[in-house]
Each structure stands twice: as structure tokens, then as C-alpha cells.
Amino acid sequence: MTGTPLRVGLVGYGLAGSVFHAPLIAATEGLALDTVVTANPERQRQARAEHPDVRVAESPDELFERAGELDLIVVASPNKTHVPLAATALKAGLPVVVDKPVAGTAAEARELAALADEHGLLLSVFQNRRWDNDFLTLRKLIADGELGDVWRFESRFERWRPRPKGGWRESGDPAEIGGLLYDLGSHVVDQALVLFGPVTAVYAETDVRRPGAETDDDTFLALTHANGVRSHLYVSATTAQLGPRFRVLGSKAGYVKYGLDPQEAALREGGRPGTGGAWGVEPEELWGRVGAGESPVTGGGRPEPTLPGDYPAYYAAVARALHEGAPNPVTALEAAAALEVLEAARRSAREKVTVTL
């Protein structure tokens, strides 16, 4: 990619900003991490240590005062700030990447999309798990016809965290947009929509299981897609025995895959894309299996090599969109479709009904 790298302002240097966005931005040709916004002195020191050339701002206002010196804003701050910060950036004439969920409601996401269109600017949503190793592998299996017609899609994003960690992600205040439904649920719903398209009906169960927890920590969604596929999605912090990440059943075969993509763990441990060694590759013993009718005791079916995960592909696509006019990798309208499902799930669980979309 030719041309001067685009200068990126990153708002937020907590988990999302420091572990995901900053390393991926820094590793992307055509982008340069210019400024990190955080008022936390410890995080300021961390940002400078991890990215020696970066500038640090105390507040978003300080960043927007220098809007003319920047080319892209990335919003990785708490969920409740996503809409106002993205709107401010767009009104300042800056393209925006927003971490998921882009908003608390589908209506807000559509309003942001309209604002971006009005200003002729990119508005993209960071849905990194479209580039998980298992998801890329499953998309290939489906595209190659290995499973036949998919009838049922089971997806689990489960953890064993019997004690709440606190913070805004686990706050019971609706304004914080916390809880697993909007956190991990944003990932599994997005993946289901990418694979199988629009949803016509949503049933959900949400529970608050752990002592001291304020918001949902054990949630199940059943989606009926317009094409007849049924998706059963589980997100939980209370799973003492983890189920398969994917169990996908088709007319010819099924695919079962355990374990999470290794990229998040690598990023948390300081690994960086493009610094040598294979990125996003998992060992053969973690590969999933494809087959039909075999005994689960023997782990039947054939091993299916897992494609490498590729989180760097997201920001590479953003760079191409801004430099060359290539397609937006994840649009706000796609995010709005997922938020419609999440809103329906919240209503379904509250009213104990199946919600028709």
C-alpha cells in the first residue's frame, strides 16, 4: 500500500484498546497509531512503553481539538460512550471505527450510519471474531459443501468465572450496556447472521447466577433464520464444563470444534502480528472434526485442519477502504441487524415469549 500512513487516534486504553486495537493498528501497513486517549496515569505509562512514538491525550475533547491532524478515530471506550464519541468524530469530519456493540439499540446504530453517509465518511464496527480461526474454517466447509445443507448451528462462548470481576461490563445500570448478552452475545449473533442471514424469530433465556452479580451472566438464544437454519447460541461466565465452541449439523456431515481462537491469548501475552513466527495458528490436536454417524466416544470423523486466525485482516481492510475506496469490512447497518436480534432477545427473556422480527 502506497502513500502516507493514516494517523489514528485511539480513545480508550483498557482491555479493548491496549490488547486488541493498538497492537493491530500498529501492525497494519497504511496506518500509524498517533494518539491514545486515557486519563488513567498507569495506562498512559503503559501506552508510552508499548508504543514509544505515541502521543497521549487526557480526554476526547483534547483529541478532537486536533481533529485536523488525524485521519481516523477508533472508539474503544466503555459501551455507553460509543454513540456520542462516534457522532462527534463524524461531525468533525473523521472516519470512525467503533468497538462492538456500536450502540445500545438498532435505531441508534442506524442513526450513526445515516450520519456517516451524510458526511461521506467510513463508519466501521470492530467485529474481530469474523476472523477467528474456527469461524474461517467453518465458512470454508460450508462454501465447499462439506456439510451439505446446514440445519442447526450451535455456538458457545463460555467461561468459568464464578466470581464477578466488577466494573462497567458487569454493571446492572442499563445505561452502561453491560452484561453478556451485549458483550459476548454481540459476537455469536454477528457470526450467525454472517453465516445464515436474516432472523425471523428469537427466543432467549437470561439469568443472573453468581452471588453479587448485577446483570446477565448465563444466557441462551434460539434464532430461526429466514432460510430455515436454527442457531442455538450460548454465552456464559458460569460454565464449569465447557462445551464445543461450534457444533454444526448438516445434511451430509457435522463439524465439531472445541477451544477458542488463540489470537486473543497471544495478544494478551504481548504477541504481535508480523513480528516473526506463525500468527493465529493452533496445534493439530485442537483441530475440529468433520463426519457423520460416528461414536462420540472415539471422537469420530476426520480431523479438519483449522485455518489460521487473522485479526490483522480487519484493520488491513479498513486501511484499504480509506486509501483505495475498498468495501467497509463491517458496516453499521450489519451491526444494527445484530442489535435487532439482541433487543429481541432481551424482550423475549423478560416477557418469556418468542419475538417475531
C-alpha positions in Angstrom: 0.0 0.0 0.0 1.4 3.3 -1.0 1.0 6.8 0.4 1.5 8.4 3.8 0.1 6.3 6.7 -3.2 7.5 8.1 -2.9 8.9 11.6 -5.1 7.1 14.1 -6.5 8.5 17.3 -7.5 5.7 19.8 -10.0 6.6 22.5 -9.6 4.2 25.4 -6.7 2.0 26.6 -8.4 -0.6 28.7 -8.7 -4.2 27.5 -10.1 -3.4 24.1 -7.7 -0.5 23.4 -4.5 -2.0 24.7 -4.9 -5.7 23.8 -6.8 -5.5 20.5 -6.9 -2.2 18.8 -3.5 -0.6 19.5 -1.4 -3.7 18.5 -3.4 -4.4 15.4 -3.3 -0.7 14.3 0.4 -0.6 14.8 0.9 -3.8 12.8 -1.2 -2.5 9.8 0.5 -1.1 6.7 -1.1 2.2 5.9 -2.0 3.1 9.5 0.0 4.8 12.2 -1.0 5.0 15.9 -0.7 8.7 16.6 -2.6 9.4 19.8 -4.0 7.4 22.7 -6.7 8.9 24.9 -6.8 7.8 28.5 -6.9 9.8 31.8 -5.5 6.9 33.8 -1.8 7.6 34.6 -0.9 3.9 34.7 -2.5 3.3 31.3 -0.7 6.4 30.0 2.6 4.9 31.1 1.6 1.6 29.5 0.7 3.2 26.2 4.0 5.1 26.0 6.0 2.0 27.0 4.3 -0.2 24.4 4.2 2.4 21.6 7.1 4.8 22.2 6.1 7.3 19.4 2.5 7.7 20.5 1.1 10.9 21.9 -1.2 10.8 24.9 -4.3 12.9 25.5 -6.2 13.2 28.7 -9.7 13.4 27.2 -11.6 13.0 23.9 -12.1 16.8 23.8 -8.4 17.3 23.8 -8.2 14.8 20.9 -10.9 16.5 18.9 -9.2 19.9 19.2 -6.6 18.4 17.0 -9.0 16.8 14.5 -7.2 18.3 11.6 -4.1 16.3 12.5 -5.8 13.0 12.4 -7.3 10.7 9.7 -9.2 8.1 11.7 -10.7 7.8 15.2 -11.1 4.4 16.9 -13.6 4.3 19.8 -12.6 1.6 22.3 -14.0 3.2 25.4 -16.9 1.9 27.6 -20.1 1.0 25.7 -22.2 3.9 26.8 -19.7 6.4 25.2 -19.7 4.7 21.7 -22.6 6.7 20.2 -21.6 10.2 21.4 -17.9 9.8 20.6 -18.6 8.3 17.2 -21.1 11.1 16.4 -18.6 13.8 17.5 -15.9 12.3 15.3 -18.1 12.1 12.3 -19.2 15.7 12.7 -15.6 16.7 13.0 -15.0 15.1 9.5 -13.2 12.0 10.7 -13.9 8.4 9.7 -14.6 6.1 12.7 -14.1 2.5 13.9 -16.2 1.6 16.9 -15.8 -1.4 19.1 -18.8 -3.6 19.4 -21.6 -3.1 20.4 -21.6 0.1 18.3 -24.7 1.3 20.2 -27.3 0.2 22.7 -30.1 -0.1 20.1 -30.5 -0.8 16.4 -32.1 2.6 16.0 -29.0 4.4 17.3 -26.8 2.3 15.0 -28.9 3.3 12.0 -28.7 7.0 13.1 -24.9 6.8 13.2 -24.9 5.1 9.8 -27.0 7.9 8.4 -24.7 10.5 9.9 -21.7 8.8 8.3 -23.4 8.7 5.0 -24.4 12.4 5.3 -20.7 13.3 5.8 -19.4 10.8 3.2 -17.3 9.0 5.9 -16.4 5.5 6.8 -18.1 4.1 9.9 -17.0 0.6 10.7 -17.6 -1.8 13.6 -14.9 -3.9 15.1 -16.2 -7.5 14.9 -12.8 -9.2 15.1 -14.3 -12.7 15.6 -15.3 -12.8 12.0 -11.6 -13.6 11.6 -11.4 -16.3 14.3 -9.7 -19.5 13.1 -12.7 -21.7 13.7 -15.1 -19.3 12.0 -12.9 -19.0 8.9 -12.7 -22.8 8.8 -16.5 -23.2 9.2 -17.2 -20.7 6.4 -14.9 -22.7 4.1 -16.5 -26.0 5.0 -20.0 -24.6 4.2 -18.8 -22.9 1.0 -17.2 -26.1 -0.2 -20.4 -28.1 0.5 -18.7 -30.4 3.0 -21.6 -30.3 5.4 -24.4 -30.3 2.9 -27.4 -28.1 3.9 -26.8 -26.8 7.4 -29.8 -27.5 9.6 -28.6 -26.5 13.1 -25.8 -24.2 14.3 -24.6 -24.4 17.9 -22.2 -21.8 19.1 -20.8 -21.4 22.6 -18.7 -18.6 24.1 -18.4 -19.9 27.6 -16.1 -19.2 30.6 -15.8 -20.3 34.2 -15.7 -17.1 36.3 -17.6 -18.0 39.4 -16.9 -14.6 41.0 -17.9 -11.3 39.3 -15.0 -9.0 38.4 -17.0 -5.8 38.7 -16.6 -2.8 36.5 -19.0 -1.3 33.9 -19.1 -4.6 31.9 -20.9 -6.3 34.8 -22.9 -3.3 36.0 -26.6 -3.6 36.4 -27.2 0.0 35.3 -28.9 -0.2 31.8 -27.0 2.9 30.7 -23.7 1.0 30.9 -25.0 -1.5 28.2 -23.2 -4.3 30.2 -23.9 -8.0 30.6 -23.0 -11.0 28.5 -25.9 -10.6 26.1 -24.4 -7.4 24.6 -20.8 -8.4 25.2 -20.2 -12.0 24.0 -23.7 -12.1 22.5 -22.6 -9.4 20.0 -20.0 -11.9 18.7 -22.1 -15.0 18.4 -25.1 -13.3 16.9 -22.9 -11.5 14.3 -21.4 -14.8 13.3 -24.8 -16.5 13.0 -26.0 -13.6 10.8 -22.9 -13.7 8.6 -23.3 -17.5 8.1 -27.0 -17.9 7.7 -28.6 -14.5 7.0 -31.6 -12.7 8.5 -33.5 -13.9 11.5 -37.3 -14.2 11.7 -37.8 -15.3 15.3 -35.9 -15.0 18.6 -36.3 -16.9 21.9 -33.9 -16.2 24.8 -33.3 -17.1 28.4 -31.1 -14.8 30.5 -30.1 -15.5 34.1 -28.1 -13.8 36.8 -26.4 -16.8 38.5 -23.4 -15.6 40.6 -23.7 -14.1 44.0 -23.2 -10.4 43.8 -23.7 -10.3 40.0 -25.9 -7.4 38.7 -26.5 -8.4 35.1 -26.9 -11.4 32.9 -24.0 -13.9 33.2 -25.7 -17.0 31.7 -27.6 -16.5 28.5 -29.1 -18.7 25.7 -30.6 -17.6 22.4 -32.5 -19.7 19.9 -32.7 -18.0 16.4 -34.8 -19.1 13.5 -33.3 -17.8 10.2 -35.3 -17.0 7.1 -33.7 -19.8 5.3 -34.8 -22.4 7.9 -31.5 -22.8 9.8 -31.8 -22.8 13.5 -29.0 -21.2 15.6 -28.6 -22.1 19.3 -26.2 -19.7 20.9 -24.8 -19.8 24.4 -22.8 -17.1 26.3 -21.9 -17.7 29.9 -19.5 -16.9 32.7 -20.8 -19.8 34.8 -19.8 -22.9 32.8 -17.9 -25.3 34.9 -17.5 -27.7 32.0 -17.1 -26.0 28.6 -19.0 -27.3 25.6 -17.8 -27.2 22.0 -17.2 -23.8 20.5 -19.0 -25.0 17.4 -21.3 -27.9 16.7 -22.7 -27.6 13.2 -25.1 -30.2 11.8 -25.8 -30.6 8.1 -27.5 -33.0 5.7 -24.1 -34.6 4.8 -21.9 -34.2 7.9 -21.3 -32.3 11.1 -18.4 -30.2 12.3 -17.4 -30.1 16.0 -14.7 -27.8 17.3 -13.5 -27.2 20.8 -11.4 -24.3 22.2 -11.1 -20.6 21.5 -9.0 -19.0 18.7 -5.5 -18.4 20.1 -5.1 -14.8 18.9 -6.6 -13.1 22.0 -4.4 -15.1 24.3 -1.4 -14.2 22.2 -2.2 -10.5 22.2 -2.7 -10.5 26.0 0.7 -12.2 26.4 2.4 -9.5 24.3 2.5 -11.3 21.0 2.2 -9.1 17.9 1.3 -9.9 14.3 4.1 -9.6 11.8 7.0 -9.9 14.4 8.1 -13.4 13.3 6.6 -16.8 13.6 3.2 -18.0 12.5 0.2 -15.9 13.6 -3.2 -17.3 14.6 -2.1 -21.0 14.1 -3.2 -23.6 16.5 -1.7 -27.1 17.1 -3.1 -30.1 15.3 -4.5 -31.6 18.5 -7.0 -28.8 18.7 -8.4 -29.2 15.2 -12.1 -29.9 14.9 -13.6 -33.0 13.3 -16.0 -33.5 10.3 -18.1 -36.6 9.9 -21.4 -38.3 10.3 -22.8 -41.1 12.5 -19.6 -41.8 14.4 -19.4 -42.6 18.1 -18.6 -39.6 20.2 -16.6 -41.9 22.5 -14.0 -42.3 19.8 -14.2 -38.7 18.6 -15.3 -39.9 15.1 -14.9 -38.2 11.8 -11.8 -36.9 10.2 -9.6 -34.1 11.6 -10.2 -30.8 9.8 -7.2 -28.5 9.7 -8.1 -25.2 11.3 -7.3 -22.2 9.1 -5.1 -19.6 10.8 -7.0 -16.8 12.6 -6.5 -13.4 11.1 -7.5 -10.4 13.2 -5.0 -8.2 11.3 -7.3 -8.6 8.3 -9.8 -6.3 9.8 -7.6 -3.2 10.0 -6.0 -4.1 6.7 -9.5 -3.9 5.2 -10.1 -0.5 7.0 -6.8 0.8 5.6 -7.8 -0.3 2.0 -11.2 1.3 2.4 -9.7 4.6 3.4 -6.8 4.6 1.0 -8.4 3.0 -2.0 -12.2 3.1 -1.5 -12.4 -0.7 -0.9 -15.5 -2.0 0.9 -16.1 -1.4 4.6 -15.3 -4.7 6.3 -18.2 -4.4 8.9 -20.9 -1.8 8.3 -23.0 -0.1 11.0 -26.1 -1.5 9.3 -24.8 -5.0 9.7 -24.3 -4.2 13.4 -27.8 -2.8 13.6 -29.2 -6.1 12.3 -27.4 -7.9 15.1 -28.6 -5.3 17.7 -32.2 -6.0 16.5 -31.7 -9.6 17.5 -30.1 -8.7 20.8 -33.0 -6.3 21.6 -35.5 -9.1 20.7 -33.6 -11.5 22.9 -33.8 -9.1 25.9 -37.5 -8.7 25.3 -38.0 -12.5 24.9 -36.2 -13.3 28.2 -38.1 -10.5 30.1 -41.6 -11.4 28.8 -41.0 -15.1 28.3 -42.2 -15.0 24.7 -40.8 -15.8 21.3 -40.3 -12.5 19.4 -41.0 -12.3 15.7 -38.9 -10.0 13.6 
